[in-house]
Amino acid sequence: MGETRKFLLSEADIPAAWYNIQADLPKPLPPVLHPGTHQPVGPDDLAPLFPMEVIKQEVSQDREIEIPGPVLDVYRLWRPTPLYRAHSLEKALDLPANIKILYKYEGVSPAGSHKPNTAVPQAYYNKQEGVTRLATETGAGQWGSSLAMACTTFGLDLKVYMVRISYDQKPYRRMMMETWGAECVASPSPDTNAGRAILEADPDSTGSLGIAISEAVEDAATTPGTKYSLGSVLNHVLMHQTVIGLEAQKQLEMADAWPDVIVGCAGGGSNFAGLTLPFLKAKFDGAATRIVAAEPAACPSLTRGTYAYDFGDTAGMTPLVKMHTLGHTFVPASIHAGGLRYHGMAPLVSHLYELGAIEATAVKQTAAFEAAITFARSEGIIPGPEPTHAIRVAIDEALAAREAGEAKTILFGLSGHGNFDLTAYERYLNGDLQDYDYPQESVEAALQSLPMVAD
Amino acid sequence: MGETRKFLLSEADIPAAWYNIQADLPKPLPPVLHPGTHQPVGPDDLAPLFPMEVIKQEVSQDREIEIPGPVLDVYRLWRPTPLYRAHSLEKALDLPANIKILYKYEGVSPAGSHKPNTAVPQAYYNKQEGVTRLATETGAGQWGSSLAMACTTFGLDLKVYMVRISYDQKPYRRMMMETWGAECVASPSPDTNAGRAILEADPDSTGSLGIAISEAVEDAATTPGTKYSLGSVLNHVLMHQTVIGLEAQKQLEMADAWPDVIVGCAGGGSNFAGLTLPFLKAKFDGAATRIVAAEPAACPSLTRGTYAYDFGDTAGMTPLVKMHTLGHTFVPASIHAGGLRYHGMAPLVSHLYELGAIEATAVKQTAAFEAAITFARSEGIIPGPEPTHAIRVAIDEALAAREAGEAKTILFGLSGHGNFDLTAYERYLNGDLQDYDYPQESVEAALQSLPMVAD
């Protein structure tokens, strides 16, 4: 029998609790501020939008938060996810035996990415507190379809405001949401004040994530029985994703391969945090593991952004969070990794970067897709455009170690499959994929819009 | 902890050998005949198209055929596949505790269906015998993409002739093949005599599986170093698929749930056979398990076809096989389950039907999609259009048992996911999906084209 490719756990090995890194931070997170008063927000400020359990988790200092039984029951549909040893990729790269590559694969979920890890508990907590309907926004559709799957499981209605350009270009994601029973409209829509105002000014608006957030928040705030749900950035979202890293730790023990470096792609930060936060605990205790965020060169919030208080949305309606930001009015170029096109970075990930606990590197998309083709033709799985950035960095780490004659074990997160993103591969193979330089001027312009917060 | 949803095996539990039911048939299969002489074909007749190991397997009477190590290594990318207890579906159907539904899920493969189970060994045996390039046809693209994945793994070139109408309507499957490095052309193509002849007569031809087979066979027969590969119907293909049923048997033991009835969808027959052949061995030994093939009402070869010698392709170029057929010139209606649109049924499955070892039932597509929506909204997985037929039958078996107050354990095969078939769900949800009655007249016409073979 050949060498093991997948390290598999049983359902009993799904973690019983999420890991909350706030308990272990050497320095606490800066507070979230009210956009009007610039004073720290309290639970009452957030209650119109989120269920109380989620608000509590957002600020909890408890190291472990138990995963409810009904959430575990749904996780069991696809969790534990496999951790792979990339034997074929290693062979394709002609690596010596002392350089190993492993990856944790979240594409086996029904929606095809890591997003259901938080969609399911969010739907559950809302259901528990008597909420009957959720509203959310989605860009390329990964978050909207994940929440649709979670809502149908717990019998909640869902309305998804999907950025118009994706709504038109990616009909499959919309159909997926409808198959799971959700309502999906193009944003800007005629269904909200925010949407109508935009359409009045520009009937042909292609929309933006900022506009869609405004519509979903307005819907939740004004519709009885409805709350709002967010798929990244916030602390509770990142914490729900730690099931990824917690499972990976058990699997690495099975593989007898502890990573020297861990790579995750980072847009809003939830995938990156889900894989790496459990390893940061060991790092705070002195472990030497390097932890690298791979972000797109066209939207490099960690490597080129400013660490400052900014709005989470484009329209400037949300509370202010301290994060690495390119400015909330910055519009990233149309790279294929739609899930990485966000002007800021999760406050928790930004804080860890400031603490020097993590590194970051920016990757251009043609280099990312070149790595993805090498991966797809060796390992057989076609990656989503977002994790191609992590694959590029993982391969570069391996090649550098070979060059230097060093032993190295590399773990990266394969956050989803690319079944709905094949046009990006076609464009790459045809030589039609464009790279974008660091958007100096538009970032400088956007940073002018940062709110003035006294330190 | 809640009840187990997935029964998981380790990589060591992947079967070491395929099960060859030819060793246990109460009556041997009728021979394959040469289309010109009507005499049984020998290995030399098939050697231009297939590697010798595959030709041997086609007629082998050995009960077990060992799976080569390099094939197992690739199987390990996604195998063993999970067997699910459908707790949420059972709840949605309001079933009593003594009625259980289980399903074996093949959608976790990189190509999203069971097809790689035979694509991988076929690519391997060709590589072993010095073949450098394969040619094949594909309808909706599931087979072509599976063989593309297998060929990139073993370093073989591949050309896929894809039925023109699918080539135009399902670009994602083509892009998937190209991502894995295969060449994919629309059929009829200007690259073969067969294709050019069709295009000359009808430049706007939308193609057919029969034409595409003719092109691929001509390519293989006339290009040095090239052989042909088929994704269903033949004995060796069905045998490669028995890993499905062999794994399922181990998992059912873990679940302590032996099925009273097993349901699989059947087009060419490879998915159905892969799940059920290992259970038929027990049935020949006296087990009472019912085994049901679910076929589309628009293409009901088992329930309404004639058991006779016929061609495997539309153009009449292949050897003659005895099977249930609607006539090789029969053109099925454009149902969404492209994988079930075949005029005949695998000779082995046909033989088992004649022996009374299996049952068959025909399902209309709106009834199939109704069941699929119930399934997707409870179990979370969106099924491919083909296995929706099996889901319909499984649900009907469960509801009938509830009505009758009987205990029943039902196993069905979920042969693939529906990520590339969401337009079918949209049409169903919009009420635009059409049903087709039994195509009496066109079948009668097609049966006129049956070759005259003296018994």
Contacts between the chains, C-beta under 8 A, distances in Angstrom:
chain1	res1	chain2	res2	distance
A	1	B	11	7.9
A	1	B	12	6.7
A	1	B	69	7.4
A	1	B	72	7.0
A	2	B	69	5.9
A	2	B	70	7.9
A	2	B	72	6.3
A	2	B	73	4.4
A	2	B	76	7.1
A	4	B	11	5.8
A	4	B	76	7.5
A	5	B	11	6.8
A	5	B	73	7.3
A	5	B	76	4.1
A	5	B	77	6.2
A	6	B	11	6.3
A	6	B	76	6.4
A	6	B	77	7.7
A	8	B	8	6.1
A	8	B	10	6.1
A	8	B	11	7.5
A	10	B	8	6.1
A	11	B	1	7.9
A	11	B	4	5.8
A	11	B	5	6.8
A	11	B	6	6.3
A	11	B	8	7.5
A	12	B	1	6.7
A	69	B	1	7.5
A	69	B	2	5.9
A	70	B	2	7.9
A	72	B	1	7.1
A	72	B	2	6.3
A	73	B	2	4.4
A	73	B	5	7.4
A	73	B	87	7.9
A	74	B	380	7.5
A	76	B	2	7.1
A	76	B	4	7.5
A	76	B	5	4.1
A	76	B	6	6.4
A	77	B	5	6.2
A	77	B	6	7.7
A	77	B	379	7.1
A	77	B	380	5.1
A	77	B	381	7.5
A	87	B	73	7.8
A	88	B	153	7.3
A	108	B	108	6.1
A	110	B	380	4.3
A	110	B	381	5.2
A	110	B	382	7.1
A	112	B	419	7.3
A	149	B	380	5.4
A	152	B	376	7.9
A	152	B	377	4.6
A	152	B	380	7.8
A	153	B	88	7.3
A	153	B	378	8.0
A	153	B	380	6.5
A	171	B	422	7.8
A	171	B	423	7.9
A	171	B	426	7.9
A	172	B	419	7.4
A	172	B	420	8.0
A	172	B	422	4.8
A	175	B	422	3.7
A	175	B	423	6.8
A	175	B	425	5.8
A	175	B	426	4.6
A	176	B	382	6.7
A	176	B	419	8.0
A	176	B	422	5.9
A	178	B	425	7.4
A	178	B	426	6.8
A	178	B	429	5.9
A	179	B	373	6.9
A	179	B	376	5.5
A	179	B	382	5.7
A	179	B	422	6.8
A	179	B	425	4.5
A	179	B	429	7.2
A	180	B	376	6.4
A	180	B	377	6.2
A	180	B	382	7.9
A	181	B	377	5.7
A	373	B	179	6.9
A	376	B	152	7.9
A	376	B	179	5.5
A	376	B	180	6.4
A	377	B	152	4.6
A	377	B	180	6.2
A	377	B	181	5.7
A	378	B	153	7.9
A	379	B	77	7.1
A	380	B	74	7.5
A	380	B	77	5.1
A	380	B	110	4.3
A	380	B	149	5.4
A	380	B	152	7.8
A	380	B	153	6.5
A	381	B	77	7.5
A	381	B	110	5.2
A	382	B	110	7.2
A	382	B	176	6.7
A	382	B	179	5.6
A	382	B	180	7.9
A	419	B	112	7.3
A	419	B	172	7.4
A	419	B	176	8.0
A	419	B	419	4.7
A	419	B	420	7.1
A	420	B	172	8.0
A	420	B	419	7.1
A	422	B	171	7.7
A	422	B	172	4.8
A	422	B	175	3.7
A	422	B	176	5.9
A	422	B	179	6.8
A	423	B	171	7.9
A	423	B	175	6.8
A	425	B	175	5.8
A	425	B	178	7.4
A	425	B	179	4.5
A	426	B	171	7.9
A	426	B	175	4.7
A	426	B	178	6.7
A	429	B	178	5.8
A	429	B	179	7.2
